Amino acid sequence: MDKDVKLRYLKIALIILGIFFIVGVYPLVEWYKIGWQWTPPQDDYEQMIVGIYATMGVFYILASRDPTKYLSFIWFSVWANIVHATIMLYQSIIDLNNIAHLWGDVPALYIAAFIIAWLTPKGNDQVA
């Protein structure tokens, strides 16, 4: 795919992901409990996570204006999502009360990380 086209899609993906992280994570944690909420519920933890992801969402939207100026944030978020999803994957497997995360937030985080990583300029692909 042409680097200019990828950059355009990256901008769109950052906006969509930003909006989802700002307004979409909280309803999923509150109302779609299977796959998004821990068993037993951990309200303090969930509020913290929602706050962190909402903040990340704001920065995704800011980064969408000129992603090449936010590459360190974008790559941090890719790796943070991979690490978070991998820890949740492990915890979901060892605690079968939380196995539904394997069909909820775990794949969502991996998919988000993959899409952003694939669209983000690397090495010689970076736009000057």
C-alpha positions as CSV (number, residue, x, y, z in Angstrom):
1,M,0.0,0.0,0.0
2,D,1.3,3.5,-0.8
3,K,2.7,5.3,2.2
4,D,0.5,8.3,1.7
5,V,-2.6,6.1,1.6
6,K,-1.4,4.2,4.7
7,L,-0.9,7.6,6.5
8,R,-4.4,8.7,5.6
9,Y,-5.8,5.4,6.9
10,L,-3.6,5.8,10.0
11,K,-5.2,9.2,10.7
12,I,-8.7,7.7,10.4
13,A,-7.8,4.7,12.6
14,L,-6.4,7.0,15.3
15,I,-9.6,9.0,15.3
16,I,-11.8,5.9,15.5
17,L,-9.7,4.3,18.2
18,G,-9.5,7.6,20.1
19,I,-13.3,8.0,20.1
20,F,-13.7,4.3,21.1
21,F,-11.2,4.7,24.0
22,I,-12.9,7.9,25.2
23,V,-16.5,6.9,25.0
24,G,-16.6,3.2,24.2
25,V,-14.6,1.4,26.9
26,Y,-16.6,2.6,29.8
27,P,-20.0,1.3,28.5
28,L,-18.4,-2.0,27.6
29,V,-17.0,-2.4,31.1
30,E,-20.3,-1.4,32.7
31,W,-22.9,-3.1,30.4
32,Y,-21.2,-5.9,28.5
33,K,-19.7,-7.5,31.6
34,I,-18.8,-10.8,30.0
35,G,-15.5,-10.2,28.3
36,W,-14.9,-6.7,29.6
37,Q,-15.3,-6.8,33.4
38,W,-13.3,-8.9,35.8
39,T,-14.9,-11.5,38.1
40,P,-15.5,-10.6,40.8
41,P,-15.9,-6.9,39.8
42,Q,-13.1,-4.6,40.7
43,D,-14.6,-1.1,40.5
44,D,-11.5,0.8,41.6
45,Y,-9.3,-1.0,39.0
46,E,-11.9,-0.6,36.3
47,Q,-12.2,3.1,36.9
48,M,-8.4,3.5,36.7
49,I,-8.3,1.5,33.4
50,V,-11.1,3.5,31.9
51,G,-9.4,6.7,32.9
52,I,-6.1,5.6,31.3
53,Y,-7.7,4.5,28.1
54,A,-9.8,7.7,27.9
55,T,-6.6,9.7,28.2
56,M,-4.9,7.6,25.6
57,G,-8.0,8.2,23.4
58,V,-7.5,12.0,23.6
59,F,-3.9,11.6,22.5
60,Y,-4.9,9.3,19.6
61,I,-7.1,12.1,18.4
62,L,-4.3,14.7,18.8
63,A,-1.9,12.3,17.0
64,S,-4.3,11.9,14.1
65,R,-3.6,15.5,13.1
66,D,0.0,14.7,12.2
67,P,1.0,11.1,13.1
68,T,4.6,11.6,12.1
69,K,5.1,14.0,15.0
70,Y,3.6,11.5,17.5
71,L,5.5,8.4,16.5
72,S,6.9,7.8,20.0
73,F,3.4,8.0,21.5
74,I,1.9,5.8,18.8
75,W,4.6,3.1,19.2
76,F,4.3,3.3,23.0
77,S,0.5,2.7,22.7
78,V,1.0,-0.2,20.4
79,W,3.4,-1.9,22.8
80,A,1.3,-0.9,25.9
81,N,-1.8,-2.6,24.3
82,I,0.2,-5.7,23.4
83,V,1.6,-6.0,26.9
84,H,-1.8,-5.3,28.5
85,A,-3.5,-7.9,26.3
86,T,-0.8,-10.5,26.9
87,I,-1.1,-10.1,30.7
88,M,-4.9,-10.3,30.4
89,L,-4.6,-13.4,28.2
90,Y,-2.4,-15.1,30.8
91,Q,-4.7,-14.1,33.7
92,S,-7.8,-15.2,31.8
93,I,-6.3,-18.7,31.2
94,I,-5.1,-19.3,34.8
95,D,-8.4,-17.9,36.3
96,L,-11.2,-19.5,34.4
97,N,-13.7,-17.1,36.0
98,N,-12.3,-14.6,33.5
99,I,-12.0,-16.8,30.4
100,A,-14.5,-14.6,28.6
101,H,-11.9,-11.9,28.2
102,L,-10.5,-14.1,25.4
103,W,-13.5,-13.1,23.4
104,G,-13.7,-9.5,24.6
105,D,-11.0,-7.0,25.5
106,V,-8.0,-9.3,24.8
107,P,-8.6,-9.6,21.0
108,A,-9.8,-6.0,20.9
109,L,-6.4,-4.8,22.2
110,Y,-4.4,-7.0,19.9
111,I,-6.4,-6.0,16.9
112,A,-6.0,-2.3,17.7
113,A,-2.3,-2.7,18.2
114,F,-1.9,-4.6,15.0
115,I,-3.8,-2.1,12.9
116,I,-2.0,0.9,14.3
117,A,1.4,-0.8,14.0
118,W,0.7,-1.9,10.4
119,L,-0.3,1.6,9.3
120,T,2.4,3.5,11.2
121,P,5.4,4.6,9.1
122,K,8.6,2.7,9.8
123,G,12.2,3.5,8.8
124,N,12.3,4.7,5.2
125,D,8.5,4.8,5.0
126,Q,8.4,7.9,7.3
127,V,7.1,11.0,5.6
128,A,9.5,14.0,5.9
